[in-house]
């Protein structure tokens, strides 16, 4: 359920990003996707399903991290990765919980608030640079994982045409998400360099920034299609995950 609802959110983010690329509006992040679900028929029920799925996926990652044996560098690297993903899924699940209860939330505002809090403390600029580098590093990890098809280790790739399509979805999806995350990190870096929290606008700001670049419509369209591909890949992973 966790992989499936995570895939649904990415598909919706991709669809909203496509709309923005061609002159429409919307928040191109988890908050935008959850808001769209909340406004749809049966949306509240689906939001509760998303809450349960994401929290379950978060706990699954944290439990898996706790069960890893060994104390070498590779073991700790895998633990850190799983703990990071677990916390992220729990956090997005918390945002979905807010929408399910009838309230709303803005990921972009949360990013600005987090940045402002960091900058208000001594050494905040340094800490924000560390955050920026970390997010860029995560983005690079996604790109490499997609380009080298390392995601094949996460699932039992089906045979035949279905398997080939799954691999293409994984490659395109991971690379697109990695590019988007790298831009998020760059925006955190800009916020640190200018001491301006408004520059840190999260995923929504990153995708809107793409639209302002030369060939921005084409770039944002490509990333949006990539997010949709990543979402569909997560749906396949829900069926074929190697647990």
SEPA-168489 format. One record per atom (N, C-alpha, C): residue in three letters; x, y, z. Coordinates in steps of 0.001 Angstrom, whole numbers, plus 524288, in hexadecimal, padded with zeros to 5 digits. Example, Ala and Ser with C-alpha at 12.3 -4.5 7.8 and 13.67 -1.06 7.14 Angstrom:
ALA833867E9C681E78 ALA8300C7EE6C81E78 ALA833907F31C81E78 SER832327F73681BA8 SER835667FBDC81BE4 SER832648001E81EBE 
! end
This chain:
UNK803397FB5580000 UNK800008000080000 UNK80363804E880000 UNK8079D804BC802F9 UNK80B108094780350 UNK80D7480ABB7FE1B UNK80F94806E07FB5A UNK811D7807EE7F632 UNK80DA9809E97F268 UNK808FC807AB7F2C7 UNK804D08091F7EF27 UNK8031B80EC77EFF8 UNK802398105A7F4E4 UNK8006C815B97F5CF UNK804C9819A37F4C9 UNK809A58180D7F5C8 UNK80E0E81B717F46E UNK80E3781C4F7EE89 UNK80D278182B7EB98 UNK80CE6818A67E5EB UNK8088D81C3F7E433 UNK8040181BD57E6B8 UNK7FF9C81F377E561 UNK80106824F67E61F UNK80396826397EA6E UNK8051782BA97EB6F UNK808CE82DAF7E73D UNK80C7E82A717E599 UNK8103482C227E195 UNK80D8382CE27DC49 UNK809D18297C7DB10 UNK806E682A337D630 UNK803F882F677D650 UNK801738309E7DAB4 UNK7FE828357F7DB1F UNK8021C83A417DADE UNK806AA839EC7DD5D UNK80A7483E3C7DD03 UNK80C1283F0B7D758 UNK80D0483AC07D48C UNK80E6C83B237CF0A UNK80A2483D997CBCD UNK8054083C297CCD6 UNK800DD83E5D7C9EC UNK8005F8443B7CAF6 UNK800E5845CE7CFEE UNK8009E84B5F7D13C UNK8052384E557CEB1 UNK809CE84BF57CEA7 UNK80E5884E737CC2F UNK80D7084F227C655 UNK80B0384B477C3D8 UNK809B184BCD7BE4A UNK806008506B7BD6E UNK80247851007C0EF UNK7FE97855557C07A UNK8016D85A917C105 UNK8051185ACD7C4B2 UNK8082185F9B7C56C UNK80B78860B77C09D UNK80DC485CA77BE60 UNK8111B85D507B9C3 UNK80E2E85FDD7B547 UNK8091D85ED27B4EF UNK80613860F57B094 UNK802818656C7B242 UNK80447868377B65E UNK801AD86D117B7CB UNK7FDA186CB47BC0B UNK7FCE2868257BE4D UNK7F914867907C27A UNK7FB6B868D27C7C0 UNK7F874867E47CBE5 UNK7FA49868F57D131 UNK7FA398640C7D473 UNK7FBDF864A47D94A UNK7FBDA8603D7DCE9 UNK800FC85FC17DFC1 UNK800C985D1C7E433 UNK8057085C2C7E758 UNK807BE856EA7E5D9 UNK80C72856FE7E3A5 UNK80ED58523D7E185 UNK8120984F617E5A6 UNK80F6184DD67E9D9 UNK811F384AD77EDF6 UNK80DDC8477A7F0A6 UNK80F62845127F50A UNK80BC7841877F7B0 UNK806D98445E7F971 UNK8076A849337FB42 UNK802D984C237FD06 UNK7FF0784CFD7F88A UNK8010E84E417F3E6 UNK7FDB184EFF7EF61 UNK7FAD384A047EDED UNK7FDAA8459A7EE11 UNK7FB41840987ECC8 UNK7F70E83F2C7F0C7 UNK7F83783FF87F5CC UNK7F47483EAC7F9E9 UNK7EFAD8423A7F9AC UNK7F08D847237F859 UNK7EC3284ACA7F7C6 UNK7E894849117F359 UNK7EAF28474C7EF01 UNK7E7CD8456C7EA9D UNK7E496840A97EC2B UNK7E6E983D357EF3C UNK7E411838967F10B UNK7DF9183A287F4A0 UNK7E0A283DE87F82C UNK7DCAA83F907FBEA UNK7D7D6841CD7F935 UNK7D890844287F499 UNK7D4398469B7F1CB UNK7D147842CB7EE46 UNK7D33A83E097EDC1 UNK7D0C983A387EA42 UNK7CCA5837117ED22 UNK7C8ED834C27EA5A UNK7C5008316A7ECDC UNK7C7A082CD67EFAD UNK7C61E82BFF7F480 UNK7C884827D17F792 UNK7CE08829137F93F UNK7CF8A82E0E7F8C8 UNK7D4EC82F937F9EC UNK7D67E82EC47FF8A UNK7D2E182FBA80333 UNK7D43782F2A808C0 UNK7D5958298180A03 UNK7D289825D4807E8 UNK7D3B882049808C1 UNK7D91A81EEC80698 UNK7DA32820C6801D5 UNK7DF3D81FA57FF64 UNK7E3B5822158027E UNK7E2CD826B7804B6 UNK7E6D48293D807E7 UNK7E832825DD80CA6 UNK7E4458238980F15 UNK7E5618202381392 UNK7E86881B48811E2 UNK7E7308194980D43 UNK7EA2F814DE80B2C UNK7EFDF8167980A66 UNK7F0B081B358085D UNK7F5FF81D3680778 UNK7F8DE81DCE80CA3 UNK7F62981FD2810A5 UNK7F88D82068815D3 UNK7FA8081B22817CB UNK7F70E8173E817B3 UNK7F87F8120A8199A UNK7FCFC80FC981663 UNK7FCA68105A81132 UNK800AB80E2D80DCB UNK805FE8109980EAC UNK80630815C280F06 UNK80B378186D80FAB UNK80D808177381513 UNK80A418176D8191D UNK80C508164A81E50 UNK80E34810AB81EA8 UNK80B6180D2381C21 UNK80D22807AF81C12 UNK8125B8072E8193D UNK812E2809F9814E4 UNK817C2809C3811E5 UNK81C3F80C2D814FF UNK81B148106A817D3 UNK81F12812CF81B24 UNK820E780F2181F66 UNK81D3480C948220E UNK81E91808E882636 UNK8216F8042D8240A UNK81FE28027281F5A UNK8228D7FE1581CD0 UNK828567FF4E81BFE UNK829798041081A16 UNK82EEC8059881935 UNK831F2805FB81E52 UNK82F8B808308225B UNK8323A808AC82763 UNK8333D8034D829D0 UNK82F707FFCD8296B UNK830157FA8482B7D UNK834517F7928287E UNK834547F83A8234D UNK838587F5B08201C UNK83DC27F7A4821A4 UNK83E377FCC4822AB UNK8433F7FF0582450 UNK845037FCA68297E UNK8414E7FBD082D18 UNK842A67F9AB83237 UNK8445E7F3FF831E1 UNK8428D7F13A82DE0 UNK843BB7EBA882D68 UNK848B07EA8282A47 UNK84B227EE9282819 UNK84FF07EDBE8251D UNK854577EC23828CC UNK8571A7E8298276A UNK85B6D7E64882AA3 UNK8609A7E8488287B UNK8646F7E88382BDF UNK869A67EA2F82A40 UNK86AC97EFC582BE2 UNK86FD67F0E582C70 UNK8716B7F61D82E18 UNK875347F8AD82A58 UNK875967F6A582584 UNK879307F8FD821CE UNK876AA7FDC381F35 UNK879AA8005581BEA UNK877D58051D81968 UNK8730A8045881608 UNK872E68000381321 UNK86E717FF0780FB6 UNK8696D7FE4A812DA UNK869E47FB9E81755 UNK865497FAB781A9C UNK8632B7FFDD81CBD UNK866AA8033F81E86 UNK864E980845820A6 UNK862D480BD581C5B UNK8651080B66817C0 UNK8631280E7481352 UNK85D8280CD5811FD UNK85C90807B681205 UNK85748805CC810D5 UNK853818075381528 UNK8554F8070881A0F UNK851F8808AA81E6B UNK8506B80E6481DDB UNK85442811B281CB5 UNK853258174F81C3F UNK84F448185E817E2 UNK84FDC8159781380 UNK84C4A8164B80F22 UNK846C1814C18109D UNK8462C8104581334 UNK8410280E66814BC UNK83E85811E6818D0 UNK841A3813C981C8A UNK83F89817458208F UNK83DB081C6481E15 UNK840D481E7681A73 UNK83F4582341817C1 UNK83A3182299814CB UNK839BA81E3A811F7 UNK834E381D3C80F07 UNK8304B81C66812B9 UNK8314E819A1816FF UNK82D1D818B581AC0 UNK82AFC81DBF81CFF UNK82E7B8214B81E8B UNK82CCF82651820B4 UNK829DD8297781C95 UNK82BC382953817BC UNK8293C82C4681382 UNK823AE82A4D81290 UNK822FE825228126B UNK81DC0822FF8118A UNK81A1B8245681612 UNK81C1F8241B81AE1 UNK818E78258081F64 UNK8174E82B4181F21 UNK81AF682E9781D55 UNK819CB8342881D02 UNK8159C8354A818E8 UNK81613832DC8144D UNK8121E833A481039 UNK80CEA8315F81201 UNK80D2B82CF9814CC UNK8086982AC581709 UNK805DF82E8981ADD UNK809198316881DCB UNK8070D835578215D UNK80448839B781E79 UNK8067E83B4681A01 UNK803EA83F3D816C3 UNK7FEB183D35814BC UNK7FE9D8384781311 UNK7F9BB835EA8113C UNK7F5C3835A9815AE UNK7F795834A281A6A UNK7F42C8347B81F01 UNK7F198839C981FD5 UNK7F49983E0581F0D UNK7F2798434C81F8E UNK7EDFC8442881BB7 UNK7EEBC8428A816D5 UNK7EAA584322812E1 UNK7E5FC83F9581412 UNK7E6FF83AD4815FC UNK7E2C58372E81724 UNK7DF3E8394381B73 UNK7E16A83C5781F05 UNK7DE6183E988234F UNK7DB8484389821B2 UNK7DC188450F81CB7 UNK7D9428499A81ACA UNK7DC5084EA281ADC UNK7E13784E7681C84 UNK7E4868531F81C7E UNK7E7C98532281782 UNK7EB7A856AF81722 UNK7EEE8856EB81293 UNK7F4668583281455 UNK7F80B85774810CD UNK7FD8F85860811FA UNK80058859D580CF5 UNK8049685CBE80D6F UNK807A985E4A808E4 UNK80D4B85C98809A6 UNK80F138592880636 UNK8147E8575B8068F UNK8185085BD4805A4 UNK816F585F6380203 UNK81A62863D3800E2 UNK81AEF86751805AA UNK816898684D80866 UNK816B986B8680D1E UNK819E0868D281164 UNK81954863A7811C0 UNK81C58860BB815A0 UNK8222D8612581491 UNK823A8860E380F8D UNK8292E8615F80E1E UNK82B44866C480F8C UNK8282486AD280E73 UNK829CF8702380FCD UNK82A37870CC815B4 UNK8266C86E808188F UNK8269386EEB81E3F UNK82B4986C2482089 UNK82C6B8677881E86 UNK830FF8648782049 UNK835FD8679981F3A UNK83652869F781A96 UNK83AF086D0181922 UNK83B89871CA81C9C UNK837338747681DAF UNK8375E8791B82104 UNK83937877B982681 UNK837608734582893 UNK8390E8719882DC0 UNK83EDE8707C82DE4 UNK840E186DEC829C7 UNK8468286CDB82996 UNK849A8871EA8295F UNK848048757F82605 UNK84AE887A698255C UNK84ABF87DC982A43 UNK846D987CEA82D9D UNK8465A880148325D UNK84A3187E6E83698 UNK84CA7879EF835EA UNK8504D877F5839D6 UNK855F5878F883838 UNK859768797C83C0D UNK85F0887A0283AC0 UNK860D987537837AA UNK863AA8762C8338A UNK86567871DE83042 UNK8612986FCA82CB3 UNK85CC28729682C7E UNK85866870C382956 UNK859A9870768238E UNK85CC38742C821A7 UNK85E338742B81C1D UNK8614E86F3E81AD1 UNK864F286DE481E59 UNK8680B8692C81D86 UNK864958645581D7C UNK860EC8640C8213F UNK85D6985F9482182 UNK85A0E85F3381C96 UNK8585B863BB81A95 UNK8551B863B4815E3 UNK8583B861ED8111F UNK85D3D8635C810FF UNK860978618380CC0 UNK8612485B9880D07 UNK861A58597B811D8 UNK861F2853D38128A UNK85CF78513B8108F UNK8586F85396811DC UNK8536F8518A80FF9 UNK85344851AA80A04 UNK855028560E807CD UNK855018569E80217 UNK85852852647FF89 UNK85D018519580193 UNK8607B84D9F7FF5D UNK85E2A848287FFF8 UNK85BA7847358047D UNK859488421980568 UNK854E9841088017C UNK85198844FA80080 UNK84D398443C7FCDD UNK84F448438A7F749 UNK85346846997F5DC UNK855A4845E17F0B2 UNK857F18405F7F041 UNK85A6483E927F482 UNK85C968394F7F482 UNK8586E835247F3D9 UNK853E7835E17F65F UNK84F9A8322A7F5C5 UNK84DAC832347F025 UNK84D5E836E67EDE5 UNK84BCD8374A7E870 UNK84F8D834657E4DE UNK8549C835147E5D8 UNK858898325B7E2B7 UNK8581382C747E35E UNK856DC82AC97E822 UNK856238252E7E92B UNK851AB823057E5E2 UNK84D62825E97E592 UNK848EA824307E26C UNK84A6A823CB7DCA6 UNK84D4C827AC7DAC3 UNK84EDF827A47D548 UNK85255822E57D425 UNK85624821ED7D784 UNK859AE81D7D7D6BF UNK856BC818577D72C UNK8532E818067DAFB UNK85024813347DBAA UNK84CE2812157D6D2 UNK84AC68163B7D475 UNK847BB815807CFB7 UNK84B1C814237CB10 UNK84F5F817137CA57 UNK852BA816447C5C5 UNK8554D810E37C5DA UNK856D180F007CA7C UNK85963809EF7CAEF UNK8558B805777CC01 UNK85082806CF7CC22 UNK84C64802F07CCFF UNK84D147FFED7D21B UNK84F128029A7D613 UNK84FBD8000C7DB1E UNK84A897FEE47DDC8 UNK84667801787DBF0 UNK84140800827DE2D UNK83F717FAE67DD2E UNK841F17F83C7D980 UNK840887F2C77D864 UNK8415C7EF577DD38 UNK844BA7F1127E0D4 UNK845AD7EE1A7E599 UNK841057EE557E950 UNK83D817F22F7E88B UNK839297F30B7EC21 UNK834557EFCC7EAD3 UNK8343D7ED6A7E64D UNK82F9E7EA757E4C6 UNK831157E5E27E142 UNK82D7C7E2467E0D2 UNK82E287DDE67DD35 UNK82BEC7DFB17D7FF UNK82F567E10A7D464 UNK82D9A7E32B7CF60 UNK82A917DF017CC64 UNK825B47E02F7CAEB UNK822AC7DC497C7F9 UNK825307DB1B7C2B8 UNK823EC7D6C17C081 UNK8263B7D5287BB8C UNK823667D7A27B6F1 UNK825E17D7597B263 UNK823697D9137AD94 UNK822C37DEEC7AD1D UNK81EC27E0897AA3C UNK81DC87E60F7A938 UNK81CD77E9157AE3C UNK81A057E6BE7B1ED UNK818EE7E95E7B6E9 UNK81E027EAC37B9B5 UNK821CE7E7497B97B UNK826CC7E8577BBF8 UNK829B77ECBD7B951 UNK829B47ECCD7B41A UNK82C6A7F0FA7B141 UNK829DB7F63D7B24C UNK824BA7F65A7B277 UNK821F67FB3B7B3A5 UNK8232E7FD0A7B932 UNK8235C7F9677BCD3 UNK824A17FAB47C243 UNK829FB7FD397C2AF UNK82DCE7FB167BFE8 UNK833197FD3C7C010 UNK83332802C27BDCB UNK83087803947B96E UNK83050808CF7B716 UNK82DD380CAE7BADE UNK8298380B197BD5B UNK826EB80E7C7C128 UNK82A9980FD57C5A4 UNK82D8280BEE7C77A UNK8312180CDA7CBBF UNK8357A810997CA44 UNK837D580FCB7C5B2 UNK83C12813357C3E4 UNK83A26818DA7C366 UNK835E9819957C083 UNK833D881EDB7BFA1 UNK83217821537C4C2 UNK82F5A81E547C7FD UNK82D40820667CCD7 UNK8316B821F67D0B4 UNK8354981EA27D18C UNK8396981FE07D550 UNK83CA2824927D38F UNK83DE3824D77CE98 UNK840FE8293E7CCAD UNK83DEF82E557CD36 UNK838E882E427CBCD UNK835B7833047CC2E UNK8353B834D17D1D7 UNK8342F831387D567 UNK833B7832BD7DADB UNK838F2834B37DCF9 UNK83D388324B7DB4A UNK84262834127DCF9 UNK843838399F7DB40 UNK8421283AEB7D66B UNK842D98403A7D471 UNK83FB58441C7D7B6 UNK83AC7842CB7D8D6 UNK83771846447DBEB UNK839AC847137E165 UNK83B82842E57E3E0 UNK83DBF843607E91B UNK842C3846977E90D UNK845E7845F37E501 UNK84AB58490B7E49D UNK8497784EDE7E44A UNK845508503A7E174 UNK843BF855B87E112 UNK841D3857B57E657 UNK83F00854637E942 UNK83D5E855CE7EE90 UNK84227857217F1D9 UNK84637853DB7F182 UNK84B09854DF7F467 UNK84D9F859EB7F2CD UNK84DAD85B0B7EDB1 UNK84FF885FEB7EBC9 UNK84D058649B7EE09 UNK847D58643A7EE5E UNK844C5868857F084 UNK845ED869517F654 UNK846CF8651F7F936 UNK84888865A37FEA3 UNK84DD5868717FED7 UNK85144867197FB25 UNK8565B869AB7FAEC UNK855E086F787F9C5 UNK85259870E67F63D UNK8516B8766B7F50D UNK84F5E8793D7F9E3 UNK84BDD876AE7FCC8 UNK849C6878FF80190 UNK84E1E879EA8058D UNK851D687635805DC UNK8563B876D680975 UNK859CA87B49807BC UNK85ACC87BA68029C UNK85E5787FAB80099 UNK85C0B8851F8012E UNK856EB8859C800BC UNK8545788ABA800F3 UNK851CE88BCD8063E UNK851E4887DD809BB UNK84F378884080ED2 UNK8497A889B080E18 UNK8472088797809FA UNK841B4888C8808B1 UNK83E8C883BA808B6 UNK83B75882C680CE8 UNK8387387DEC80D46 UNK8348D87D2F808D8 UNK832DA8816F80663 UNK82EF5880FC8023D UNK8310287E257FD75 UNK8363587D917FD13 UNK8388187ACF7F89E UNK837C8874EB7F91A UNK83703873057FDEE UNK8367A86D5F7FEDE UNK830BE86BE97FE92 UNK82F0786A627FA07 UNK8296F8695C7F92F UNK82843863A27F82B UNK82BF3860367F944 UNK82AF085AA87F8C6 UNK82A20858E17F333 UNK8278A854677F2AF UNK826B38520C7ED89 UNK8236C855927EA06 UNK81F6B858077EC3B UNK81C1285B807E91A UNK81F4C85FE17E6A5 UNK822998624E7E9CE UNK825E78667F7E7BE UNK829CC8648A7E3C2 UNK82BD985FCE7E4A7 UNK82FAF85D9D7E103 UNK82D4685CC87DBA2 UNK8289785A917DB77 UNK82621859837D66B UNK8244D85E907D3C7 UNK8227A8625B7D6D7 UNK821138675F7D483 UNK825EE86A3A7D27D UNK82A608697B7D53C UNK82F4586BD97D366 UNK830D9869A07CE1A UNK83003864907CD61 UNK83135862267C859 UNK82E5A864E77C3E8 UNK8297D866627C4E6 UNK82648868C77C0CD UNK8285F86E117BF17 UNK82B8A870977C26F UNK82D94875CF7C124 UNK832B9875957BE25 UNK83504870F67BDA9 UNK83A0C870687BB03 UNK83951870597B516 UNK83D86871467B224 UNK83D258707E7AC74 UNK83B5086AE67AB4B UNK837B686A707A79B UNK8354D865617A668 UNK8328F8631F7AB39 UNK830B9866AB7AEAC UNK82E6D865067B39E UNK829A9861927B301 UNK82664862C47AF25 UNK821AE85F997AE5C UNK82326859FA7AD11 UNK82703859627A9A5 UNK828BF8541D7A829 UNK82B308514D7ACD3 UNK82E5E8542B7AFDC UNK830ED851CE7B464 UNK82CE98501A7B873 UNK829388539C7B9A5 UNK82549852557BD98 UNK821C884DE07BBB2 UNK8209784DD97B6B2 UNK81D6C849987B488 UNK8203D844607B51C UNK8254D844627B3F0 UNK8285F83F907B45E UNK8288083DA37BA02 UNK8295E8412D7BDB8 UNK8298883FA67C33B UNK8242B83DD67C504 UNK82004840867C337 UNK81AB183EF87C4A9 UNK8197E839737C2C7 UNK81AF08384A7BDEF UNK81A29833007BBD8 UNK81D5A82F177BF0A UNK82206830C67C0A1 UNK8254C82D6D7C3E0 UNK822C982C367C91B UNK820448301D7CB85 UNK81D8E82F367D079 UNK8191282B547CFC1 UNK8163F82BDE7CB6E UNK812068282C7CA52 UNK81445822B07C9A1 UNK818AE8224C7C6D4 UNK81B3B81D397C616 UNK81CE481AEB7CB52 UNK81F0D81E427CEC0 UNK820BD81C6F7D3E7 UNK81C0C81A777D70C UNK817AD81D487D69F UNK812FE81BA57D95F UNK81101816657D783 UNK810EC815A57D25A UNK80F2F8109C7D038 UNK812FB80C477D1E3 UNK8181F80D7F7D1D5 UNK81C05809AD7D396 UNK81AFA8080E7D93F UNK8199A80BDD7DC9D UNK8187180A967E213 UNK813AD807047E270 UNK80FF1807C87DEE7 UNK80B788044D7DEC2 UNK80D0B7FEBD7DD67 UNK810A37FE2F7D9AE UNK812B27F9027D84E UNK815B17F6B67DCEF UNK818A17FA157DF9C UNK81BB07F8387E419 UNK818207F6307E871 UNK813787F8817E8F1 UNK80FD17F6A77ECDE UNK80E7B7F0EB7EBF9 UNK80E9E7EF517E71D UNK80D617E9D87E5C6 UNK8123A7E6627E5F0 UNK816C37E86F7E451 UNK81B5B7E51D7E399 UNK81FDF7E6857E73E UNK81ED57E9637EB74 UNK823127EB007EEFA UNK825FB7E64F7F133 UNK82B207E6E47F179 UNK82E6A7E2DA7F3F1 UNK82EF17E45C7F9B7 UNK82BF97E1CE7FD19 UNK82BD77E3418029F UNK82F787DFD4805DA 
! end
